[in-house]
Amino acid sequence: MCLGIPGRIVTVDDTEPRSGTVDFDGLRRPVCLVYTPEAEVGDHVIVHVGFAIALVDEEEAARTLAVLRAMPDAIETELGP
């Protein structure tokens, strides 16, 4: 199963293609930000296979993370090592 996982952008790198680091409930991963050019540090995004695909507000991100926390290892499994 593939999920879009919400996370908070903690860094935006000065690279091409545009990328940054996203925090997924304490788990940080590099993410491509090409599809969300308006996203900045502190914004919440939905990430699918390493690409931020949409901005979401903090409330929606929190609701989605609460559901994912209820599924054992959902976040770690989806994001990988």
N, CA, C and O atoms as a Maestro MAE file, in Angstrom:
{
 s_m_m2io_version
 :::
 2.0.0
}

f_m_ct {
 s_m_title
 :::
 protein
 m_atom[324] {
  # First column is atom index #
  i_m_mmod_type
  r_m_x_coord
  r_m_y_coord
  r_m_z_coord
  i_m_residue_number
  s_m_chain_name
  s_m_pdb_residue_name
  s_m_pdb_atom_name
  i_m_atomic_number
  :::
  1 25 0.842 -1.166 0.000 1 A "MET " " N  " 7
  2 3 0.000 0.000 0.000 1 A "MET " " CA " 6
  3 2 0.892 1.236 0.000 1 A "MET " " C  " 6
  4 15 1.909 1.268 0.694 1 A "MET " " O  " 8
  5 25 0.525 2.237 -0.762 2 A "CYS " " N  " 7
  6 3 1.253 3.499 -0.785 2 A "CYS " " CA " 6
  7 2 0.404 4.574 -0.131 2 A "CYS " " C  " 6
  8 15 -0.789 4.702 -0.406 2 A "CYS " " O  " 8
  9 25 1.035 5.335 0.732 3 A "LEU " " N  " 7
  10 3 0.343 6.397 1.444 3 A "LEU " " CA " 6
  11 2 0.993 7.736 1.171 3 A "LEU " " C  " 6
  12 15 2.182 7.815 0.861 3 A "LEU " " O  " 8
  13 25 0.202 8.784 1.291 4 A "GLY " " N  " 7
  14 3 0.738 10.132 1.350 4 A "GLY " " CA " 6
  15 2 0.867 10.470 2.824 4 A "GLY " " C  " 6
  16 15 -0.134 10.496 3.541 4 A "GLY " " O  " 8
  17 25 2.070 10.726 3.283 5 A "ILE " " N  " 7
  18 3 2.335 10.969 4.694 5 A "ILE " " CA " 6
  19 2 2.526 12.470 4.924 5 A "ILE " " C  " 6
  20 15 3.301 13.103 4.206 5 A "ILE " " O  " 8
  21 25 1.836 13.052 5.910 6 A "PRO " " N  " 7
  22 3 2.046 14.471 6.190 6 A "PRO " " CA " 6
  23 2 3.301 14.685 7.027 6 A "PRO " " C  " 6
  24 15 3.633 13.885 7.903 6 A "PRO " " O  " 8
  25 25 3.976 15.769 6.738 7 A "GLY " " N  " 7
  26 3 5.156 16.129 7.505 7 A "GLY " " CA " 6
  27 2 5.371 17.625 7.459 7 A "GLY " " C  " 6
  28 15 4.759 18.327 6.655 7 A "GLY " " O  " 8
  29 25 6.253 18.114 8.337 8 A "ARG " " N  " 7
  30 3 6.552 19.545 8.430 8 A "ARG " " CA " 6
  31 2 7.944 19.799 7.858 8 A "ARG " " C  " 6
  32 15 8.908 19.129 8.229 8 A "ARG " " O  " 8
  33 25 8.038 20.754 6.969 9 A "ILE " " N  " 7
  34 3 9.323 21.102 6.358 9 A "ILE " " CA " 6
  35 2 10.205 21.767 7.411 9 A "ILE " " C  " 6
  36 15 9.802 22.748 8.036 9 A "ILE " " O  " 8
  37 25 11.416 21.226 7.605 10 A "VAL " " N  " 7
  38 3 12.350 21.806 8.573 10 A "VAL " " CA " 6
  39 2 13.515 22.516 7.894 10 A "VAL " " C  " 6
  40 15 14.131 23.399 8.491 10 A "VAL " " O  " 8
  41 25 13.826 22.143 6.656 11 A "THR " " N  " 7
  42 3 14.840 22.876 5.887 11 A "THR " " CA " 6
  43 2 14.436 22.878 4.421 11 A "THR " " C  " 6
  44 15 13.790 21.950 3.933 11 A "THR " " O  " 8
  45 25 14.829 23.937 3.735 12 A "VAL " " N  " 7
  46 3 14.722 23.985 2.278 12 A "VAL " " CA " 6
  47 2 16.129 24.238 1.771 12 A "VAL " " C  " 6
  48 15 16.753 25.242 2.113 12 A "VAL " " O  " 8
  49 25 16.620 23.327 0.958 13 A "ASP " " N  " 7
  50 3 17.989 23.407 0.462 13 A "ASP " " CA " 6
  51 2 18.056 24.252 -0.800 13 A "ASP " " C  " 6
  52 15 17.098 24.338 -1.569 13 A "ASP " " O  " 8
  53 25 19.202 24.867 -0.989 14 A "ASP " " N  " 7
  54 3 19.441 25.667 -2.187 14 A "ASP " " CA " 6
  55 2 20.029 24.754 -3.255 14 A "ASP " " C  " 6
  56 15 21.197 24.876 -3.625 14 A "ASP " " O  " 8
  57 25 19.186 23.823 -3.752 15 A "THR " " N  " 7
  58 3 19.639 22.844 -4.732 15 A "THR " " CA " 6
  59 2 18.685 22.819 -5.915 15 A "THR " " C  " 6
  60 15 17.578 23.354 -5.858 15 A "THR " " O  " 8
  61 25 19.131 22.200 -6.961 16 A "GLU " " N  " 7
  62 3 18.285 21.969 -8.134 16 A "GLU " " CA " 6
  63 2 18.313 20.476 -8.407 16 A "GLU " " C  " 6
  64 15 19.402 19.966 -8.670 16 A "GLU " " O  " 8
  65 25 17.240 19.744 -8.370 17 A "PRO " " N  " 7
  66 3 15.893 20.248 -8.140 17 A "PRO " " CA " 6
  67 2 15.689 20.659 -6.677 17 A "PRO " " C  " 6
  68 15 16.421 20.229 -5.785 17 A "PRO " " O  " 8
  69 25 14.687 21.492 -6.460 18 A "ARG " " N  " 7
  70 3 14.376 22.020 -5.132 18 A "ARG " " CA " 6
  71 2 14.066 20.859 -4.185 18 A "ARG " " C  " 6
  72 15 13.259 19.984 -4.497 18 A "ARG " " O  " 8
  73 25 14.723 20.869 -3.023 19 A "SER " " N  " 7
  74 3 14.508 19.799 -2.048 19 A "SER " " CA " 6
  75 2 14.675 20.356 -0.648 19 A "SER " " C  " 6
  76 15 15.033 21.518 -0.456 19 A "SER " " O  " 8
  77 25 14.406 19.499 0.326 20 A "GLY " " N  " 7
  78 3 14.548 19.904 1.716 20 A "GLY " " CA " 6
  79 2 14.420 18.698 2.618 20 A "GLY " " C  " 6
  80 15 14.418 17.554 2.164 20 A "GLY " " O  " 8
  81 25 14.312 18.976 3.905 21 A "THR " " N  " 7
  82 3 14.138 17.931 4.898 21 A "THR " " CA " 6
  83 2 12.764 18.106 5.528 21 A "THR " " C  " 6
  84 15 12.359 19.214 5.879 21 A "THR " " O  " 8
  85 25 12.054 16.985 5.664 22 A "VAL " " N  " 7
  86 3 10.714 17.001 6.238 22 A "VAL " " CA " 6
  87 2 10.704 16.106 7.467 22 A "VAL " " C  " 6
  88 15 11.250 15.003 7.461 22 A "VAL " " O  " 8
  89 25 10.068 16.611 8.525 23 A "ASP " " N  " 7
  90 3 9.930 15.868 9.770 23 A "ASP " " CA " 6
  91 2 8.573 15.172 9.787 23 A "ASP " " C  " 6
  92 15 7.527 15.815 9.690 23 A "ASP " " O  " 8
  93 25 8.611 13.854 9.912 24 A "PHE " " N  " 7
  94 3 7.407 13.027 9.970 24 A "PHE " " CA " 6
  95 2 7.267 12.505 11.394 24 A "PHE " " C  " 6
  96 15 7.667 11.379 11.690 24 A "PHE " " O  " 8
  97 25 6.704 13.318 12.265 25 A "ASP " " N  " 7
  98 3 6.464 12.885 13.643 25 A "ASP " " CA " 6
  99 2 7.756 12.398 14.299 25 A "ASP " " C  " 6
  100 15 7.763 11.375 14.983 25 A "ASP " " O  " 8
  101 25 8.845 13.135 14.088 26 A "GLY " " N  " 7
  102 3 10.128 12.796 14.691 26 A "GLY " " CA " 6
  103 2 11.100 12.069 13.782 26 A "GLY " " C  " 6
  104 15 12.280 11.950 14.110 26 A "GLY " " O  " 8
  105 25 10.631 11.590 12.663 27 A "LEU " " N  " 7
  106 3 11.466 10.897 11.687 27 A "LEU " " CA " 6
  107 2 11.734 11.867 10.531 27 A "LEU " " C  " 6
  108 15 10.794 12.300 9.865 27 A "LEU " " O  " 8
  109 25 12.990 12.209 10.289 28 A "ARG " " N  " 7
  110 3 13.327 13.193 9.253 28 A "ARG " " CA " 6
  111 2 13.880 12.504 8.008 28 A "ARG " " C  " 6
  112 15 14.698 11.588 8.080 28 A "ARG " " O  " 8
  113 25 13.393 12.992 6.855 29 A "ARG " " N  " 7
  114 3 13.809 12.428 5.572 29 A "ARG " " CA " 6
  115 2 13.980 13.546 4.547 29 A "ARG " " C  " 6
  116 15 13.295 14.567 4.613 29 A "ARG " " O  " 8
  117 25 14.912 13.346 3.585 30 A "PRO " " N  " 7
  118 3 15.019 14.295 2.472 30 A "PRO " " CA " 6
  119 2 13.810 14.123 1.547 30 A "PRO " " C  " 6
  120 15 13.338 13.009 1.324 30 A "PRO " " O  " 8
  121 25 13.325 15.235 1.021 31 A "VAL " " N  " 7
  122 3 12.128 15.221 0.174 31 A "VAL " " CA " 6
  123 2 12.325 16.186 -0.984 31 A "VAL " " C  " 6
  124 15 12.892 17.265 -0.812 31 A "VAL " " O  " 8
  125 25 11.857 15.796 -2.158 32 A "CYS " " N  " 7
  126 3 11.855 16.675 -3.319 32 A "CYS " " CA " 6
  127 2 10.662 17.625 -3.197 32 A "CYS " " C  " 6
  128 15 9.542 17.186 -2.937 32 A "CYS " " O  " 8
  129 25 10.899 18.915 -3.382 33 A "LEU " " N  " 7
  130 3 9.861 19.940 -3.234 33 A "LEU " " CA " 6
  131 2 9.457 20.570 -4.562 33 A "LEU " " C  " 6
  132 15 8.819 21.623 -4.573 33 A "LEU " " O  " 8
  133 25 9.812 19.950 -5.670 34 A "VAL " " N  " 7
  134 3 9.534 20.499 -6.992 34 A "VAL " " CA " 6
  135 2 8.042 20.747 -7.221 34 A "VAL " " C  " 6
  136 15 7.660 21.754 -7.816 34 A "VAL " " O  " 8
  137 25 7.200 19.822 -6.743 35 A "TYR " " N  " 7
  138 3 5.762 19.929 -7.001 35 A "TYR " " CA " 6
  139 2 5.044 20.865 -6.033 35 A "TYR " " C  " 6
  140 15 3.844 21.105 -6.173 35 A "TYR " " O  " 8
  141 25 5.767 21.388 -5.063 36 A "THR " " N  " 7
  142 3 5.203 22.351 -4.113 36 A "THR " " CA " 6
  143 2 6.135 23.562 -4.017 36 A "THR " " C  " 6
  144 15 6.727 23.806 -2.966 36 A "THR " " O  " 8
  145 25 6.267 24.319 -5.112 37 A "PRO " " N  " 7
  146 3 7.233 25.420 -5.129 37 A "PRO " " CA " 6
  147 2 6.932 26.519 -4.110 37 A "PRO " " C  " 6
  148 15 7.827 27.279 -3.740 37 A "PRO " " O  " 8
  149 25 5.692 26.610 -3.657 38 A "GLU " " N  " 7
  150 3 5.317 27.636 -2.685 38 A "GLU " " CA " 6
  151 2 5.614 27.223 -1.242 38 A "GLU " " C  " 6
  152 15 5.522 28.051 -0.336 38 A "GLU " " O  " 8
  153 25 5.964 25.972 -1.019 39 A "ALA " " N  " 7
  154 3 6.202 25.446 0.333 39 A "ALA " " CA " 6
  155 2 7.492 26.021 0.911 39 A "ALA " " C  " 6
  156 15 8.508 26.137 0.225 39 A "ALA " " O  " 8
  157 25 7.422 26.376 2.191 40 A "GLU " " N  " 7
  158 3 8.563 26.950 2.906 40 A "GLU " " CA " 6
  159 2 8.739 26.242 4.244 40 A "GLU " " C  " 6
  160 15 7.902 25.433 4.644 40 A "GLU " " O  " 8
  161 25 9.836 26.554 4.930 41 A "VAL " " N  " 7
  162 3 10.103 25.991 6.252 41 A "VAL " " CA " 6
  163 2 8.904 26.278 7.162 41 A "VAL " " C  " 6
  164 15 8.404 27.401 7.218 41 A "VAL " " O  " 8
  165 25 8.460 25.245 7.867 42 A "GLY " " N  " 7
  166 3 7.319 25.363 8.769 42 A "GLY " " CA " 6
  167 2 6.007 24.928 8.165 42 A "GLY " " C  " 6
  168 15 5.053 24.647 8.892 42 A "GLY " " O  " 8
  169 25 5.938 24.866 6.830 43 A "ASP " " N  " 7
  170 3 4.718 24.403 6.166 43 A "ASP " " CA " 6
  171 2 4.591 22.895 6.299 43 A "ASP " " C  " 6
  172 15 5.582 22.188 6.481 43 A "ASP " " O  " 8
  173 25 3.358 22.413 6.205 44 A "HIS " " N  " 7
  174 3 3.077 20.982 6.219 44 A "HIS " " CA " 6
  175 2 2.746 20.538 4.795 44 A "HIS " " C  " 6
  176 15 2.004 21.199 4.069 44 A "HIS " " O  " 8
  177 25 3.320 19.397 4.425 45 A "VAL " " N  " 7
  178 3 3.109 18.861 3.081 45 A "VAL " " CA " 6
  179 2 2.736 17.388 3.162 45 A "VAL " " C  " 6
  180 15 3.038 16.706 4.141 45 A "VAL " " O  " 8
  181 25 2.079 16.916 2.125 46 A "ILE " " N  " 7
  182 3 1.826 15.486 1.971 46 A "ILE " " CA " 6
  183 2 2.936 14.948 1.073 46 A "ILE " " C  " 6
  184 15 3.189 15.488 -0.004 46 A "ILE " " O  " 8
  185 25 3.599 13.876 1.526 47 A "VAL " " N  " 7
  186 3 4.732 13.307 0.795 47 A "VAL " " CA " 6
  187 2 4.378 11.898 0.335 47 A "VAL " " C  " 6
  188 15 3.895 11.067 1.104 47 A "VAL " " O  " 8
  189 25 4.636 11.664 -0.938 48 A "HIS " " N  " 7
  190 3 4.423 10.341 -1.526 48 A "HIS " " CA " 6
  191 2 5.680 9.966 -2.291 48 A "HIS " " C  " 6
  192 15 6.128 10.725 -3.150 48 A "HIS " " O  " 8
  193 25 6.252 8.821 -1.997 49 A "VAL " " N  " 7
  194 3 7.488 8.301 -2.586 49 A "VAL " " CA " 6
  195 2 8.584 9.354 -2.705 49 A "VAL " " C  " 6
  196 15 9.250 9.454 -3.736 49 A "VAL " " O  " 8
  197 25 8.767 10.142 -1.641 50 A "GLY " " N  " 7
  198 3 9.854 11.108 -1.602 50 A "GLY " " CA " 6
  199 2 9.567 12.450 -2.239 50 A "GLY " " C  " 6
  200 15 10.451 13.306 -2.292 50 A "GLY " " O  " 8
  201 25 8.347 12.658 -2.726 51 A "PHE " " N  " 7
  202 3 7.961 13.923 -3.346 51 A "PHE " " CA " 6
  203 2 6.847 14.582 -2.544 51 A "PHE " " C  " 6
  204 15 5.835 13.947 -2.247 51 A "PHE " " O  " 8
  205 25 7.029 15.844 -2.194 52 A "ALA " " N  " 7
  206 3 5.935 16.605 -1.585 52 A "ALA " " CA " 6
  207 2 4.952 16.905 -2.711 52 A "ALA " " C  " 6
  208 15 5.317 17.514 -3.717 52 A "ALA " " O  " 8
  209 25 3.694 16.469 -2.536 53 A "ILE " " N  " 7
  210 3 2.727 16.606 -3.622 53 A "ILE " " CA " 6
  211 2 1.637 17.621 -3.325 53 A "ILE " " C  " 6
  212 15 0.897 18.007 -4.230 53 A "ILE " " O  " 8
  213 25 1.520 18.064 -2.071 54 A "ALA " " N  " 7
  214 3 0.488 19.039 -1.732 54 A "ALA " " CA " 6
  215 2 0.792 19.683 -0.388 54 A "ALA " " C  " 6
  216 15 1.382 19.064 0.498 54 A "ALA " " O  " 8
  217 25 0.379 20.930 -0.255 55 A "LEU " " N  " 7
  218 3 0.416 21.601 1.041 55 A "LEU " " CA " 6
  219 2 -0.849 21.238 1.803 55 A "LEU " " C  " 6
  220 15 -1.913 21.084 1.202 55 A "LEU " " O  " 8
  221 25 -0.744 21.101 3.118 56 A "VAL " " N  " 7
  222 3 -1.913 20.900 3.974 56 A "VAL " " CA " 6
  223 2 -1.748 21.786 5.196 56 A "VAL " " C  " 6
  224 15 -0.632 22.163 5.556 56 A "VAL " " O  " 8
  225 25 -2.869 22.118 5.832 57 A "ASP " " N  " 7
  226 3 -2.739 22.926 7.041 57 A "ASP " " CA " 6
  227 2 -2.335 22.033 8.220 57 A "ASP " " C  " 6
  228 15 -2.432 20.807 8.154 57 A "ASP " " O  " 8
  229 25 -1.890 22.665 9.276 58 A "GLU " " N  " 7
  230 3 -1.362 21.939 10.433 58 A "GLU " " CA " 6
  231 2 -2.424 21.035 11.060 58 A "GLU " " C  " 6
  232 15 -2.110 19.936 11.517 58 A "GLU " " O  " 8
  233 25 -3.665 21.486 11.084 59 A "GLU " " N  " 7
  234 3 -4.745 20.694 11.671 59 A "GLU " " CA " 6
  235 2 -4.980 19.400 10.892 59 A "GLU " " C  " 6
  236 15 -5.128 18.332 11.486 59 A "GLU " " O  " 8
  237 25 -5.015 19.497 9.570 60 A "GLU " " N  " 7
  238 3 -5.208 18.300 8.738 60 A "GLU " " CA " 6
  239 2 -4.029 17.346 8.888 60 A "GLU " " C  " 6
  240 15 -4.216 16.131 8.962 60 A "GLU " " O  " 8
  241 25 -2.813 17.894 8.934 61 A "ALA " " N  " 7
  242 3 -1.629 17.053 9.118 61 A "ALA " " CA " 6
  243 2 -1.707 16.309 10.450 61 A "ALA " " C  " 6
  244 15 -1.389 15.122 10.509 61 A "ALA " " O  " 8
  245 25 -2.125 16.986 11.513 62 A "ALA " " N  " 7
  246 3 -2.233 16.362 12.830 62 A "ALA " " CA " 6
  247 2 -3.285 15.256 12.833 62 A "ALA " " C  " 6
  248 15 -3.067 14.195 13.417 62 A "ALA " " O  " 8
  249 25 -4.428 15.498 12.182 63 A "ARG " " N  " 7
  250 3 -5.476 14.464 12.126 63 A "ARG " " CA " 6
  251 2 -4.977 13.216 11.394 63 A "ARG " " C  " 6
  252 15 -5.208 12.090 11.835 63 A "ARG " " O  " 8
  253 25 -4.296 13.434 10.278 64 A "THR " " N  " 7
  254 3 -3.802 12.304 9.494 64 A "THR " " CA " 6
  255 2 -2.731 11.534 10.266 64 A "THR " " C  " 6
  256 15 -2.731 10.303 10.261 64 A "THR " " O  " 8
  257 25 -1.823 12.246 10.927 65 A "LEU " " N  " 7
  258 3 -0.796 11.569 11.720 65 A "LEU " " CA " 6
  259 2 -1.413 10.761 12.858 65 A "LEU " " C  " 6
  260 15 -0.913 9.688 13.193 65 A "LEU " " O  " 8
  261 25 -2.490 11.263 13.453 66 A "ALA " " N  " 7
  262 3 -3.158 10.517 14.524 66 A "ALA " " CA " 6
  263 2 -3.683 9.179 14.001 66 A "ALA " " C  " 6
  264 15 -3.576 8.159 14.681 66 A "ALA " " O  " 8
  265 25 -4.240 9.186 12.809 67 A "VAL " " N  " 7
  266 3 -4.726 7.940 12.203 67 A "VAL " " CA " 6
  267 2 -3.557 7.005 11.921 67 A "VAL " " C  " 6
  268 15 -3.641 5.808 12.195 67 A "VAL " " O  " 8
  269 25 -2.462 7.545 11.371 68 A "LEU " " N  " 7
  270 3 -1.306 6.714 11.054 68 A "LEU " " CA " 6
  271 2 -0.657 6.126 12.303 68 A "LEU " " C  " 6
  272 15 -0.163 4.999 12.274 68 A "LEU " " O  " 8
  273 25 -0.657 6.887 13.406 69 A "ARG " " N  " 7
  274 3 -0.089 6.376 14.656 69 A "ARG " " CA " 6
  275 2 -0.856 5.154 15.154 69 A "ARG " " C  " 6
  276 15 -0.298 4.301 15.843 69 A "ARG " " O  " 8
  277 25 -2.119 5.077 14.805 70 A "ALA " " N  " 7
  278 3 -2.944 3.949 15.236 70 A "ALA " " CA " 6
  279 2 -2.604 2.672 14.479 70 A "ALA " " C  " 6
  280 15 -2.983 1.580 14.904 70 A "ALA " " O  " 8
  281 25 -1.897 2.796 13.367 71 A "MET " " N  " 7
  282 3 -1.475 1.626 12.588 71 A "MET " " CA " 6
  283 2 -0.025 1.320 12.936 71 A "MET " " C  " 6
  284 15 0.852 2.149 12.690 71 A "MET " " O  " 8
  285 25 0.243 0.161 13.496 72 A "PRO " " N  " 7
  286 3 1.609 -0.160 13.914 72 A "PRO " " CA " 6
  287 2 2.622 0.019 12.779 72 A "PRO " " C  " 6
  288 15 2.462 -0.544 11.697 72 A "PRO " " O  " 8
  289 25 3.649 0.799 13.040 73 A "ASP " " N  " 7
  290 3 4.787 0.982 12.132 73 A "ASP " " CA " 6
  291 2 4.409 1.594 10.775 73 A "ASP " " C  " 6
  292 15 5.190 1.475 9.831 73 A "ASP " " O  " 8
  293 25 3.258 2.236 10.641 74 A "ALA " " N  " 7
  294 3 2.842 2.774 9.348 74 A "ALA " " CA " 6
  295 2 3.817 3.802 8.799 74 A "ALA " " C  " 6
  296 15 4.188 3.745 7.626 74 A "ALA " " O  " 8
  297 25 4.228 4.726 9.625 75 A "ILE " " N  " 7
  298 3 5.110 5.785 9.137 75 A "ILE " " CA " 6
  299 2 6.478 5.220 8.776 75 A "ILE " " C  " 6
  300 15 6.988 5.482 7.686 75 A "ILE " " O  " 8
  301 25 7.077 4.448 9.678 76 A "GLU " " N  " 7
  302 3 8.407 3.884 9.411 76 A "GLU " " CA " 6
  303 2 8.391 2.954 8.197 76 A "GLU " " C  " 6
  304 15 9.326 2.965 7.396 76 A "GLU " " O  " 8
  305 25 7.333 2.148 8.056 77 A "THR " " N  " 7
  306 3 7.235 1.219 6.936 77 A "THR " " CA " 6
  307 2 7.150 1.974 5.630 77 A "THR " " C  " 6
  308 15 7.832 1.622 4.668 77 A "THR " " O  " 8
  309 25 6.330 3.001 5.578 78 A "GLU " " N  " 7
  310 3 6.132 3.755 4.347 78 A "GLU " " CA " 6
  311 2 7.362 4.559 3.966 78 A "GLU " " C  " 6
  312 15 7.689 4.660 2.783 78 A "GLU " " O  " 8
  313 25 8.050 5.133 4.942 79 A "LEU " " N  " 7
  314 3 9.212 5.987 4.658 79 A "LEU " " CA " 6
  315 2 10.494 5.204 4.516 79 A "LEU " " C  " 6
  316 15 11.463 5.708 3.948 79 A "LEU " " O  " 8
  317 25 10.524 3.986 5.014 80 A "GLY " " N  " 7
  318 3 11.722 3.157 4.880 80 A "GLY " " CA " 6
  319 2 12.847 3.598 5.790 80 A "GLY " " C  " 6
  320 15 12.690 4.512 6.600 80 A "GLY " " O  " 8
  321 25 13.993 2.931 5.646 81 A "PRO " " N  " 7
  322 3 15.146 3.232 6.527 81 A "PRO " " CA " 6
  323 2 15.758 4.572 6.244 81 A "PRO " " C  " 6
  324 15 16.726 4.959 6.899 81 A "PRO " " O  " 8
  :::
 }
 m_bond[323] {
  # First column is bond index #
  i_m_from
  i_m_to
  i_m_order
  :::
  1 1 2 1
  2 2 3 1
  3 3 4 2
  4 3 5 1
  5 5 6 1
  6 6 7 1
  7 7 8 2
  8 7 9 1
  9 9 10 1
  10 10 11 1
  11 11 12 2
  12 11 13 1
  13 13 14 1
  14 14 15 1
  15 15 16 2
  16 15 17 1
  17 17 18 1
  18 18 19 1
  19 19 20 2
  20 19 21 1
  21 21 22 1
  22 22 23 1
  23 23 24 2
  24 23 25 1
  25 25 26 1
  26 26 27 1
  27 27 28 2
  28 27 29 1
  29 29 30 1
  30 30 31 1
  31 31 32 2
  32 31 33 1
  33 33 34 1
  34 34 35 1
  35 35 36 2
  36 35 37 1
  37 37 38 1
  38 38 39 1
  39 39 40 2
  40 39 41 1
  41 41 42 1
  42 42 43 1
  43 43 44 2
  44 43 45 1
  45 45 46 1
  46 46 47 1
  47 47 48 2
  48 47 49 1
  49 49 50 1
  50 50 51 1
  51 51 52 2
  52 51 53 1
  53 53 54 1
  54 54 55 1
  55 55 56 2
  56 55 57 1
  57 57 58 1
  58 58 59 1
  59 59 60 2
  60 59 61 1
  61 61 62 1
  62 62 63 1
  63 63 64 2
  64 63 65 1
  65 65 66 1
  66 66 67 1
  67 67 68 2
  68 67 69 1
  69 69 70 1
  70 70 71 1
  71 71 72 2
  72 71 73 1
  73 73 74 1
  74 74 75 1
  75 75 76 2
  76 75 77 1
  77 77 78 1
  78 78 79 1
  79 79 80 2
  80 79 81 1
  81 81 82 1
  82 82 83 1
  83 83 84 2
  84 83 85 1
  85 85 86 1
  86 86 87 1
  87 87 88 2
  88 87 89 1
  89 89 90 1
  90 90 91 1
  91 91 92 2
  92 91 93 1
  93 93 94 1
  94 94 95 1
  95 95 96 2
  96 95 97 1
  97 97 98 1
  98 98 99 1
  99 99 100 2
  100 99 101 1
  101 101 102 1
  102 102 103 1
  103 103 104 2
  104 103 105 1
  105 105 106 1
  106 106 107 1
  107 107 108 2
  108 107 109 1
  109 109 110 1
  110 110 111 1
  111 111 112 2
  112 111 113 1
  113 113 114 1
  114 114 115 1
  115 115 116 2
  116 115 117 1
  117 117 118 1
  118 118 119 1
  119 119 120 2
  120 119 121 1
  121 121 122 1
  122 122 123 1
  123 123 124 2
  124 123 125 1
  125 125 126 1
  126 126 127 1
  127 127 128 2
  128 127 129 1
  129 129 130 1
  130 130 131 1
  131 131 132 2
  132 131 133 1
  133 133 134 1
  134 134 135 1
  135 135 136 2
  136 135 137 1
  137 137 138 1
  138 138 139 1
  139 139 140 2
  140 139 141 1
  141 141 142 1
  142 142 143 1
  143 143 144 2
  144 143 145 1
  145 145 146 1
  146 146 147 1
  147 147 148 2
  148 147 149 1
  149 149 150 1
  150 150 151 1
  151 151 152 2
  152 151 153 1
  153 153 154 1
  154 154 155 1
  155 155 156 2
  156 155 157 1
  157 157 158 1
  158 158 159 1
  159 159 160 2
  160 159 161 1
  161 161 162 1
  162 162 163 1
  163 163 164 2
  164 163 165 1
  165 165 166 1
  166 166 167 1
  167 167 168 2
  168 167 169 1
  169 169 170 1
  170 170 171 1
  171 171 172 2
  172 171 173 1
  173 173 174 1
  174 174 175 1
  175 175 176 2
  176 175 177 1
  177 177 178 1
  178 178 179 1
  179 179 180 2
  180 179 181 1
  181 181 182 1
  182 182 183 1
  183 183 184 2
  184 183 185 1
  185 185 186 1
  186 186 187 1
  187 187 188 2
  188 187 189 1
  189 189 190 1
  190 190 191 1
  191 191 192 2
  192 191 193 1
  193 193 194 1
  194 194 195 1
  195 195 196 2
  196 195 197 1
  197 197 198 1
  198 198 199 1
  199 199 200 2
  200 199 201 1
  201 201 202 1
  202 202 203 1
  203 203 204 2
  204 203 205 1
  205 205 206 1
  206 206 207 1
  207 207 208 2
  208 207 209 1
  209 209 210 1
  210 210 211 1
  211 211 212 2
  212 211 213 1
  213 213 214 1
  214 214 215 1
  215 215 216 2
  216 215 217 1
  217 217 218 1
  218 218 219 1
  219 219 220 2
  220 219 221 1
  221 221 222 1
  222 222 223 1
  223 223 224 2
  224 223 225 1
  225 225 226 1
  226 226 227 1
  227 227 228 2
  228 227 229 1
  229 229 230 1
  230 230 231 1
  231 231 232 2
  232 231 233 1
  233 233 234 1
  234 234 235 1
  235 235 236 2
  236 235 237 1
  237 237 238 1
  238 238 239 1
  239 239 240 2
  240 239 241 1
  241 241 242 1
  242 242 243 1
  243 243 244 2
  244 243 245 1
  245 245 246 1
  246 246 247 1
  247 247 248 2
  248 247 249 1
  249 249 250 1
  250 250 251 1
  251 251 252 2
  252 251 253 1
  253 253 254 1
  254 254 255 1
  255 255 256 2
  256 255 257 1
  257 257 258 1
  258 258 259 1
  259 259 260 2
  260 259 261 1
  261 261 262 1
  262 262 263 1
  263 263 264 2
  264 263 265 1
  265 265 266 1
  266 266 267 1
  267 267 268 2
  268 267 269 1
  269 269 270 1
  270 270 271 1
  271 271 272 2
  272 271 273 1
  273 273 274 1
  274 274 275 1
  275 275 276 2
  276 275 277 1
  277 277 278 1
  278 278 279 1
  279 279 280 2
  280 279 281 1
  281 281 282 1
  282 282 283 1
  283 283 284 2
  284 283 285 1
  285 285 286 1
  286 286 287 1
  287 287 288 2
  288 287 289 1
  289 289 290 1
  290 290 291 1
  291 291 292 2
  292 291 293 1
  293 293 294 1
  294 294 295 1
  295 295 296 2
  296 295 297 1
  297 297 298 1
  298 298 299 1
  299 299 300 2
  300 299 301 1
  301 301 302 1
  302 302 303 1
  303 303 304 2
  304 303 305 1
  305 305 306 1
  306 306 307 1
  307 307 308 2
  308 307 309 1
  309 309 310 1
  310 310 311 1
  311 311 312 2
  312 311 313 1
  313 313 314 1
  314 314 315 1
  315 315 316 2
  316 315 317 1
  317 317 318 1
  318 318 319 1
  319 319 320 2
  320 319 321 1
  321 321 322 1
  322 322 323 1
  323 323 324 2
  :::
 }
}
